[in-house]
Structures are given as structure tokens and as C-alpha cells.
Amino acid sequence: MSLFTTEELNMSINKAVDATKTEAINILSSVLENWVHGGDADCIIAEFEEKLNNEIRI
């Protein structure tokens, strides 16, 4: 016997996914703001990955 219904669990998972997605978009936006004047893609991706790993814990 479960404490939560399948629907409740799915809703919780979807909320977590949405929150994680929003946080990732915010992190990417902050990285891209710093690279307005150029920069190679590898550096931008590396900085994004670093910030993403530091901010989002699953």
C-alpha cells in the first residue's frame, strides 16, 4: 500500500522536472550574458556545465 497515488507521484515528478528545467535555463542565460562579445562554443559549454553541476543537485 502506497502513501501516494500514481497521479500524485507523477505531479511531483513533473514539478521537479519543470523546476530543474527553469533553473538550467536561468544558468544558461547567466553564462550567455557574460559571452555577449564572443567566445568559442567550447568555453561557453564548459562554463555552463560547471555552473549546472554546481547549482542543480538531483
Secondary structure, 3 states (H helix, E strand, C coil): CCCCCHHHHHHHHHHHHHHHHHHHHHHHHHHHHHCCCCCCHHHHHHHHHHHHHHHCCC
